[in-house]
Structures are given as C-alpha cells and as structure tokens.
Amino acid sequence: MLSLVSGIDEAGRGSVFGPLIIVGVTLDRKSLDLLARNGLKDSKLFSGLANEEKRSKLALKIQKHAIDLKVIKISSEEIDKTLNDRPSDNLNLLEIRNFSKIILKLSSSNITIDTLSSPKYTQKNLIFQLKKLKDQLKFEIGKEFDDHNYFRIRLNNNLKKEILIAKKADRDYPIVSAASCVAKHIRDNTLREIERDFDLPSYCLGKGYPNERDLQVMHFLEEYKKEIQNQSFPFIRYSWSWTPLQQIINTSFKTLDKFLE
C-alpha cells in the first residue's frame, strides 16, 4: 500500500499581472524521495534561465507522478474585488478559502500547507472555512508553536486528515516544494497564454511582478498606457498600489521615463 503525502502552495501572490495559482499535490513518498534527490526545492530558489528550465522539467515530473493534482486559478479581477472589500476581506482570507476547498478534495490524510501569515491565524480561519464547506466535521487541535501549527480533521466517514501549517514550508518540506514548483510552472505558462490571447509581444509581461528594474514590465506599461488607464486588460491587478501603475491610472498619460532610465 502506498504511503501518500500532500502539499499546498501558491504562486503569483505579489504579482501585478496574471492570476494567483494555488496547487495541491499528492505524491507517494517513494516518488517524493526520488524527486528530492533530483533537485526538488522551493520554486523561488530556481534562479537564472538554466535553473528555471530545470524547475519546469521537475514540475512536469511532479505532475506525471501525482496521485492528486488540484489547481485553482484566482483571477486578477477576483483579487481586485477582494482587496476593494477590505477590511472585511483580504488576500490571506482569499487564499485560505481556496486552501480549504483543496484540503477536502485531496485523497491523502497527511497535508502540509505553506503560510505567509502566522500559523495560528491560518489555522483559525481554515477551520472556520472548512466548517462552512462541510457539515459535521470534528477538529482536534494540536499544540501551537511560533513557526507551525497542527490540527486533525475527522470526516463523517471517520477518515482523518492531519494538517500541518508551517512557515517556510515550501523550503523545508519537499511535498510543499513540489506544489510550489507546479504552481510556478502553471503561472508562467498562463502569462504566456495571456500574451497570445491579447495579441501581445512574447514575454512582454515578464514574470508579472511589480519591479521597476524589469524592463519588460516597464516597457509594457509605457507601450499600453491608454489601455491600462481605460482598464481594458482584465489580467492586471488595478488595485495594486504600485507607483508606475497608479501613475498611469490616475494621471493623464504621465511618462515613465524616470523609471526607464
């Protein structure tokens, strides 16, 4: 009988272009150990073209070996709506709502989740969302720590899911590294699909993050100022408080020369 383990992570949280991708993946421990020996690590640790290609190859291997693969794409429009509903809603809660959906769909009884907020905050809100999604769940709460929390879900059919919430889980737990790599691979491909769908130059969205040093992103902002000001591109997170983006939205085609120098 296979020993299964699951991990959940996201990619694109801080991006200004494209969706937030949340991935839950289940692997048997033998496959996970093999992937770890082949260089599996947190997707953020793959820098440079050669390493990014290695990450993409690993992501394909992970998908091939996966017992379960659950993917949720959260659009820029949904993210903007969430942020416009603050303080009653926020990006952390949006992620947690979708984490809870994936938890219930994964076949493994051992699930590890990466968290950017405190484990205590994530656990509290995960339990709240899980109760909303499924009636008569029973919860057993483990001891709390600064860097991780643990709880167990008992389902109606008496199956159990053990949930570990940990800071830097994408770095410290290979199964979460696997989810991280797949999420990043899917997000990168989605950006290229967006460029094709909107007849944009290839790689003009770069990696999609708000970075004045990313000339691809900055030239995109300069080239498509009118469309951005009219909010014609649904893949942009217009709520992002990034100066170059907000300059275009809130002023009359002010140039970006100072950012492009």
N, C-alpha and C positions, 0 to 999 in steps of 0.2 A: 504494500500500500504506500502511495506517495505521501511524503510529508510536505505540506503546502504552506506557503507564507505569502502575504500580500503587503504591498506598499502603496501609499497615495502621496502624490506631489503635484505641483503645478509649474507652469512656465508662462511668462508674459505678464506677471503681476504689475511690474513697473513700466510696461511698455506704453507708448503713446499711439502706436499703430497696431491693429490686429487684435484678435481675441485672446482672452486668458484661457489656457488649456489646462484642464485638470485630468489626471490619469490615475487610475487604479489598476495595478497589475498583480497577477498571481503567478508564482513560479513554484516548481518543486525545488527542494533545497539542493538537490544534485545539480540541476541546471543553473541555479543561482551561484553555487560554488564555482562552476566552470566559467561562468561569465565574469565572476570576480577575479579569477586567475587570468582572464583575458583582458583585464584592464578596466573593468566596470568601476565607475566612480561618479560623484556628483557632476551633473552636466555642466555646471559653471566652471569646473576645473579643466574643461577641454578648451584651451585657447589656441588660436592660430589655425590656419587652414587645414594642415595635416591632422591635427588633433580633432578638429570639428568633423572631418571625414571619418575618423575613427569612431567618434561618438555616433555618427549616423549609422555606420555599419553595426555597432553594438545595439543601437535601437532596433534595427531590423532583426537582429538575432533574438533580442528580448521578445519582440512581437511573435516571432516564429515559435519560440519555446513556451509562450504564455499559456497557462491554463485558462485564465480570465484576462480580458483587457477591456476596461471600461473607460471611455473618453467622453468628457463634457467640454464643449466649446462655449465660452461665455462671451458674447459679442461686445464690441465697444459701446453699442447703444445701451445694452443692459447695464454695463459698468457705469456709464454716464447717469442713467436713471437712478442707480443705487447711490451714487455719490451726491446726486441732487436731492436725495431723500435724507441726507444727514441732518440732525444727529440720530434719527430713529433707525438708520441703516448705515452700513459702511462696507468696505471691501472685505474685511475679515469675516463679517457675517455672511456675505455673499459666498465666499469660499466655503465656509462651514456648512451652509445649506446644501451645497453640492457635494462636499465630502460625505455628508450623512447619506445622501442618495447612493453614492458608490459603496459605502460600507455595507449597506443592506443587500447589494447586488453581488458582492464578491463571494466566491464559494469557500475561501479559506476562513478558518476560525482564528487566525493569527494575523493581525493587521497593524502595521506601523505607519504613522502619519507624521509628516514634517509640519512644523508650525513656526510662523514668524512672530505671532503674538505669544503670550505666556501660555504654557500648557494648561494651567488652571482655567484661564479664560476660554481656551479652545474646548476643553473637556466640558465645562458648564454649558456652553452653547451647543456643542454637539449632542449632548444628552437631551437638551430642550428640543432640538430639531428632530432627533430620532423618535422622540415620543410623539411628535406631531405627524411623522410619516407612518408610524406603525403602532397600533394599539397593543396594550398588554405586554410591553417589553419590561423586563426586570433588569435592574442595574446593580452591579456590585462595584463599589468604588475602592480603589487601592490607595495606598499611602501617597501623599503628594510630595513632590520634590521641586526644586527650582528649575531644573532643566528637563524634567519629564514627569508625566502623569500616566496612570494606568487605570482602566476600568474594564469590566466584563459585561457583555450583554447576554441575557438568556432569552431566546426566542420562544414563541408559543409551542413549537415542536420540540422544545428542550435542547435545541442546538445552541452552542455558545459561540460568541465572538469575543476574543480578547484584543483590546485596543490599547496600543501604546502610542502616546503623543509625546514627541521629543523635539527639542531644539536641535538644529543641525542634523536632523535625521537623514537628510539627503547626503550628508558627508559620512555619517557614522554607521548607517545601516544599508548594506548593499541592495536590499529589496526596494528601499526608497530611492536609492541612486538609479535603479532600473526604471522606476516610474518617472524620475526626473529626466532621464535621457530620452525616453519615449515622448514625454510631453514637449521637450525642447525640439525634438525632431519633427513632430507633428506641427508645432507652431512655425518653425522655419519654412516648412513646405506650404503652410497656409498663407504666409506672407507672399510667397512666390505665386500662389494661386490668385491672391488678391490683385497682384500686379497684372497678371494675364487677364483677369476678369474686367479690369478697368482700363485695359489697353495702356498700361504704364510701362516705362522702361524697366527692363530686368534689373533687379536688385536696387531700385531707386528708394525702396523703403528700408534698406539696410537690415539691421537686426530689429528695428522698430522701436528702439529706446530713445528717450529724450536726452540727447548728448550733442552739445554744440561742436564737439570735435569730430562727430560723424558727418563727414562732408556729403555722403549720400543723402542722409536725412535732411541736412540743411539745404541742399540744392533742391530737394523735393519741395520743401516749404517755400523757397523762392520761386520755383517754376509754377507752382499751383496755388498762388496766393488767393486768386479770385475764387476758385473752387472751395478752398478752405474757409474763406470768410463767409461764403454762402452755405457752408456746412454741407457740401454736395457729396462728400466721401463718408459713407457710413462706417468705414473701418477706423476712423480717427476718434480718439477719446477727447472730445472737445472740452470736457470738464477739467482736464489736466492743467494744473497751474504752472505750466512751463512757459517761461517768458517769451521765447520766439513764437510759440504757437498762439499765446494770448495776444501778443502784439498784432498778429495778423487778424485775429477775430475781432479785436476791439478798436483797431485804428484803420485808417484809410490807406491800405497797401503800403504801410511803412516798410522801408527796405531792411534787409537783414545783413547789410554789408558788414556791420561791426562783428557779427557772429561768423562771417565767412572769411574774414581777413586771415 
